[in-house]
Amino acid sequence: MAAGRILNIPNILTLARIALIPVFLAVAYWPAINGADSQDGSMARHILLTSIFVVAAVTDWFDGYLARTLNQTSAFGRFLDPVADKLMVAAALIVLVQWQPSMSMAFAAIVIISREITVSALREWMAELGARTSVAVSTVGKYKTAFQMIAISVFLLNWQPLEMLGYGLLYTAVILTLWSMFIYLKAAWPYLKQP
């Protein structure tokens, strides 16, 4: 019975999203796919990488929707879903920083990854206090995720005319990232300032 609750459709989609991470990295770094001496090969790689990331982003929304619609929510799913999202985003950002080793890309990646670590730790600590709902996902957090996913997709496509759009979306995500972290820290502050 317990296995049935764990291996439902939403959780299978979440696990598939995690399984896409090594595929994503293989496409990013495999020499035969890179097509370093072929412009067509390089573009094919970027299209494939973008497609993998977009599929992961769509399943992130879709597995939550299915869990609610099919009444298949579970503790395992509530734990794994945000983890899968953060792992894929972190993997993509690390790849992008290597591709574009600039201060602007590195700063955005550090802010986004640091926020995820901070908020995850904060939620875990608040759960120990029985106040997990005080740091539930906010609307700003949802907008942050949307801008982040679109920005990363634009950069993975690696099409020069879209670079400025990518940075605009990415830094909108950075602002929303800091804003949402402030909201969570503000909600947790009454607990944090206790002796």
Secondary structure, 3 states (H helix, E strand, C coil): CHHHHHCCHHHHHHHHHHHHHHHHHHHHHCHHHHCCCCHHHHHHHHHHHHHHHHHHHHHHHHHHHHHHHCCCCCHHHHHHHHHHHHHHHHHHHHHHHHHCCCHHHHHHHHHHHHHHHHHHHHHHHHHHCCCHHHHCCCHHHHHHHHHHHHHHHHHHHCCHHHHHHHHHHHHHHHHHHHHHHHHHHHHHHHHHCCC
